[in-house]
Amino acid sequence: MRFEDPAADFVLAVARVFGGRPPDLVVSGINKGWNLGDDVTYSGTVSGAFEGALLGIPAIAISLRATSGTYDFGPSARAALTLAAALLQHPLPSRTFLNINLPHGEPKGFRVTVQAARNHITSVGERRDPKGRPYYWIEEGEDAWQPHDRSDYQAVHDGYVSVTPLHPDLTAHHALAAVEELMIEDAVIE
């Protein structure tokens, strides 16, 4: 059985291929194209490492810049090996994994980073098919990265390997008090 979902593939592999005994380390990738900032939310590569973290397995997601030419996986493989060895020697806190992104070419070094944020403003364009019927295409109206000196985007833009620790808890902890203020004691939902 083959799923078209890296996370499902991983769960299946642990359950069946490894006989329920988890591997020592999960390395998801090397992905052809970055998984930076907000993009981690829909990345299959990050999802594979995410699943490892959920199962308590040290995990890495690794991606390199997309290119129209030939991919050189050498720098990415060396970065993955370096970080995998370090991770096995010095485990991260529970349910934490690394999202690693590499620039094109030989990197200048490593930077510990935070997720970048983008200004996502979409537009919808109307087009015509060969028979003249209208259809609509969702386009990116603006897709600029917000400046941040410590972001993953800035690191790869500057030529460094970006190393971002992530975890599955998507709770907006900073907003808990604001949400509590929204709640009306003894409110009845109709």
BAMARVEX-890443 format. One record per residue: x, z, y of N, C-alpha, C, CB in turn; residue in three letters. Coordinates in steps of 0.001 Angstrom, whole numbers, plus 500000, padded with zeros to 6 digits. Glycine has a CB too. Layout:
BEGIN
XZYXZYXZYXZYALA...
***
This chain:
BEGIN
500843500000498833500000500000500000500895500000501240499037501218499993MET500557499171502218501341499056503449500399499178504624502130497713503506ARG500694500123505523499925500275506753500633499514507853499750501773507136PHE499909499120508864500511498477510028500714499512511127499630497303510535GLU501088500703510726501264501808511644502498502584511195499992502722511693ASP503560502617512019504779503325511610504540504785511258505802503246512703PRO503636505461511961503375506865511654502758507001510271502452507488512712ALA501802506127509944501177506159508623502202505807507551499976505189508560ALA503065504837507836504138504486506894505016505692506603504994503334507451ASP505313506453507654506181507614507495505519508677506614506534508205508868PHE504262508982506903503534509975506111503471509540504653502110510185506671VAL503194508260504430503145507720503078504510507861502392502706506241503107LEU505579507560503116506925507658502542507259509088502141507965507144503535ALA506947510049502993507244511456502653506440511880501443506940512394503848VAL505165511508501413504296511927500318504638511257498995502868511639500667ALA504955509954499023505136509199497782506592508860497465504345507934497853ARG507309508314498428508681507891498158509594509098497967509203507006499298VAL509430510101498820510261511297498730509622512377497872510537511841500112PHE508494512086497258507836513035496370507415514324497054508735513357495233GLY507085514249498327506649515434499054507785516246499646505852516300498156GLY509021515930499256510188516635499806510671515849501020511342516790498729ARG510598516435502201510949515685503403512429515336503480510560516469504620PRO512760514260504173514163513898504369514833514885505336514282512444504906PRO516142514831505408516887515710506308516749515288507770518356515728505915ASP516485514009507989516440513470509339515584512211509364517861513171509856LEU514861512011510451514099510782510658514747510030511813512578511081510949VAL515077508760511583515538507879512654514564506712512690517036507392512430VAL513785506636513759512780505597513917513311504552514895511426506194514413SER513440503326514435514012502257515265515169501656514506514475502787516668GLY515836500819515058516114500515516436515073499506516921517559499974516610ILE514334499899517968513279499058518509513848498031519470512224499906519206ASN513337496824519401513732495745520330512862495829521570513602494331519659LYS513256496635522493512511496874523725512454498363523993511086496280523642GLY512625498722525261512635500131525645511310500821525377512982500263527099TRP511382502120525176510235503011525134510521504121526139509979503582523675ASN510294503786527399510609504671528515509343505242529135511421503927529573LEU509484506406529734508409506977530525507087507025529807508252506216531772GLY506044506609530515504680506649529990504495505785528741503712506202531057ASP505371504815528538505235503900527401505344504601526055506280502823527486ASP505890505806526017506019506502524734504655506778524112506782507815524915VAL503595506780524923502274507111524391501708506039523465501318507342525524THR502230504821523535501733503779522628502857503101521854500955502736523410TYR503950503808521669505086503264520944505044503641519463506382503750521569SER505109502643518613505207502906517181506528503559516818505037501621516397GLY507594503201517519508907503790517264508894505277517583509991503079518091THR508350505632518731508253507041519108507296507762518165507784507188520576VAL506245507088517750505279507677516829505926508100515512504154506694516557SER506867507300515016507562507665513778508343508963513936508504506543513349GLY509055509123515048509798510361515308508834511517515571510756510179516508ALA507742511223516237506697512212516512506196512810515202505524511572517299PHE505913511960514220505446512431512913506492513311512234505100511241512011GLU507762512926512361508823513770511812508794515156512434510190513125512034GLY508657515208513763508603516492514462507410517319514001508537516274515976ALA506253516666513804505073517392513331505310518022511962503870516456513269LEU506131517371511148506432517878509808507643518806509802506672516719508855LEU508201519081510980509345519993511063510667519359510686509111521170510188GLY510755518035510738511972517307510372512691516893511654511643516054509481ILE514005517125511758514738516610512922514507515105513035516266516927512811PRO514248514627514262513849513228514406514377512608515695512338513112514364ALA514613511288515595515114510481516703514307509183516744516653510191516552ILE513903508781517946513358507440518180514411506719519011511929507475518915ALA514800505519518606515849504810519340515417503376519648517166504810518535ILE515640502984520903515221501668521381516279501097522307513860501749522104SER516368499771522341517293499134523261516561498110524096518452498483522507LEU517176497723525170516560496799526113516223495480525434517483496559527309ARG515031494972525723514622493679525182515468492575525815513107493425525433ALA515712491548525046516478490415525534515909489132524955517968490563525174THR516120488041525648515700486750525097516817486161524248515308485770526228SER517978486783524288519122486309523515519260487074522206520404486436524332GLY520471487112521702520778487810520460520916489307520719522067487251519826THR520375490101519834520469491553519951521791492042519383519294492234519234TYR522462492915520113523659493590519641523264495030519332524826493520520700ASP523072495320518044522640496649517632523803497636517513521911496561516313PHE525034497173517686526198498045517536526162499281518420527436497274517830GLY526006499139519744525959500331520602524807501276520240525832499912522059PRO523645500722519890522502501565519518522775502314518224521232500717519374SER523358501638517251523667502283515973524696503393516177524190501247514950ALA525696503152517024526705504198517289526087505389518019527873503624518122ARG525213505118518988524539506206519702523664507009518743523688505650520865ALA522921506318517870522069507003516900522901507870515967521252505989516090ALA524029507344515496524898508108514607525450509349515299526043507234514111LEU525907509182516538526451510308517304525399511399517486526961509831518677THR524192510994517896523145511983518155522569512564516869522033511359518975LEU522498511771515811522019512291514523522965513367514007521887511151513482ALA524270513122514069525249514120513619525134515399514445526683513555513715ALA524990515250515760524855516421516630523564517185516336524888515997518104ALA522481516450516102521185517056515828521194517846514517520106515982515780LEU521883517312513516521970518025512239522832519287512357522541517100511156LEU523823519248513218524685520422513442524012521465514342526018519985514067GLN523226520989515310522590521862516296521117521482516417523306521763517682HIS520284521980515493518861521592515500518170521954516813518128522261514337PRO517200521126517169516383521361518358515313522404518044515732520040518853LEU514668522930519082513529523823518829512474523119517972512903524297520164PRO511681523913517296510635523394516421509756522380517152509778524541515880SER509376521315516438508466520269516922509005519520518142507126520878517263ARG510312519413518234510954518670519312511745517532518689511874519593520178THR511719516361519335512493515222518851513120514513520038511604514245518030PHE514032513583519753514744512866520810514236511436520925516255512871520544LEU513982511021522159513670509627522456514901509052523147512365509485523355ASN515536508082522498516802507521522964516589506062523349517906507648521875ILE517071505689524532516978504313525012518342503870525497515922504179526140ASN518701502619525191520007502094525578519880500906526505520804501705524354LEU520840500811527439520884499641528314521438498456527537521745499920529579PRO521435497304528161522063496126527575523581496302527630521621494822528320HIS524270495915526569525733495998526546526240497368526148526288495636527890GLY527499497604526450528146498871526096527796499932527138529690498698525990GLU527188501054526715526801502075527686528009502834528254525837503056527039PRO527804503406529434528839504185530117528958505601529562528547504244531606LYS527953506053528846527912507412528324526473507822528073528593508395529292GLY526253509122527981524936509682527684524427510490528878524993510568526415PHE523106510471529085522462511328530079521234511974529443522069510516531359ARG521081513265529663519861513962529263518850513696530367520102515523529039VAL517659513222529976516697512710530946515295513296530760516633511206530852THR514456512989531727513025513288531662512284511952531625512557514177532887VAL511032511982531237510230510764531215509987510263532630508895511007530498GLN510175508989532820509860508358534100508353508176534206510592506994534248ALA507901507923535410506486507623535639506407506295536375505773508768536452ALA505341505564536117505135504271536780503838504285537563505122503121535754ARG503780503415538531502545503157539257501831502034538514502815502780540772ASN500878502402537696500118501397536939498889500997537742499704501941535533HIS498911499819538285497745499276538968497463497937538303497979499128540535ILE496352497864537610496042496630536887495082495768537684495449496943535512THR495135494504537402494181493562537975493656492714536826494836492671539104SER492494492171537029491877491327536009491752489926536588490477491887535559VAL492381488981535907492337487590536352491356486777535540493712486965536269GLY490606485942536226489685485042535532490416483742535248488390484787536372GLU490294483268534027490918482019533610489876481151532924492124482282532669ARG490270479940532598489368479007531914490005478536530617489029477797532820ARG489211478509529555489714477987528288489661476461528331488887478542527081ASP490164475764527294490178474292527311488807473648527482490786473788526046PRO487734474379527156486383473828527317485770474216528660485478474305526179LYS486557474850529534486077475215530858485322476526530927485216474150531367GLY485248477255529814484537478535529808485439479627530387484080478908528365ARG484867480535531161485692481607531747486051482667530703484954482268532930PRO487241483208530849487632484402530112488494485223531055488396484050528772TYR488735486460530685489421487383531584490686487929530929488489488537531987TYR491711488070531732493008488524531262493418489747532080494074487390531368TRP493719490843531399494163492051532098495632491882532442493931493338531230ILE495936491985533712497292491769534215497805493035534883497329490586535205GLU499099493124535023499696494236535759499776493841537215501105494608535200GLU499025494511538074499085494233539493500343494833540106497844494770540191GLY500669496041539670501896496702540104502391497506538920501666497614541375GLU503650497470538684504211498184537545505576498749537918504322497256536312ASP505679499328539104506956499832539605507213501252539113506983499791541137ALA508462501528538775508854502870538349509000503757539577510178502836537533TRP508508504978539471508674505936540553510112506452540529507651507111540428GLN510757506538541684512157506986541705512299508440541240512737506837543118PRO513301508673540416513624510025539944515035509964539377512580510545538859HIS515950510705539968517367510649539574517621511006538122518165511564540438ASP516758511808537519517002512257536150516116511541535126516780513750536056ARG515434510476535526514505509808534620515224508934533596513526508968535413SER514520508697532496515048507813531458515245506404532004514106507786530240ASP514318505951532828514450504618533413515712504519534267513213504279534255TYR515956505524535105517125505494535977518421505492535163517103506690536933GLN518450506264534091519654506326533249520004504957532671519457507335532111ALA519031504272532063519344502963531468519629501933532551518182502480530574VAL518953502056533694519206501150534821520655501319535305518199501424535990HIS521163502554535260522539502841535677523564502552534579522652504291536104ASP523098502125533384524008501765532301524305502868531300525272501307532873GLY523504503921531290523727505050530385522696505084529258523687506364531163TYR523048505762528172522104506050527106521211507176527618522837506443525754VAL519920506961527567518955507976527970518564508793526744517701507330528632SER518649510120526843518293511024525748517248511998526290519562511790525180VAL515997511787525882514890512604526385514296513433525261513804511719527027THR514318514761525380513645515591524368512133515537524608514164517079524416PRO511386515269523560509923515206523626509331516162522602509413513758523381LEU508046516475522777507341517284521790505879516866521748507472518791522113HIS505207517154520642503835516694520476502802517374521372503439516882519076PRO503110518502521970502140519225522776501902518484524090502619520665523043ASP500761517815524207500424517074525416499573517899526384499693515798525050LEU499436519181526102498664520049526981499275520049528377498601521484526417THR498451519902529392498916519993530777498905521472531166498011519131531754ALA499932522184530751500002523634530973499858523990532449501321524186530438HIS500411523173533329500334523455534763498904523344535299501244522503535526HIS498000522745534530496622522561534986495644523549534356496173521157534687ALA496111524416533478495192525331532801494412526193533792495960526222531835LEU495082526745534792494393527597535772493341526797536539495407528220536758ALA493654525558536902492700524729537632491471524428536776493365523423538084ALA491666524193535495490539523919534603489721525184534398491031523369533244VAL490401526328534307489675527594534172488775527826535383490660528770534006GLU489207527416536567488384527563537771487157526656537712489210527247539026GLU487240525547536990486095524648536844485012525243535953486548523312536278LEU485415526112535068484493526657534089483596527699534734485254527263532909MET482304527595534483481333528536535009480959529477533868480070527801535596ILE481181530758534106480878531754533090479407531668532686481216533166533601GLU479155531735531418477803531683530854477064530382531174476996532852531362ASP477783529312531434477157528019531714476484527496530460478195527001532236ALA475371526848530641474635526247529530474730524748529668473147526712529500VAL475126524084528608475202522629528607473840522103528202476325522106527647ILE473296521235529035471964520686528732472070519293528192471077520690529967GLU
***
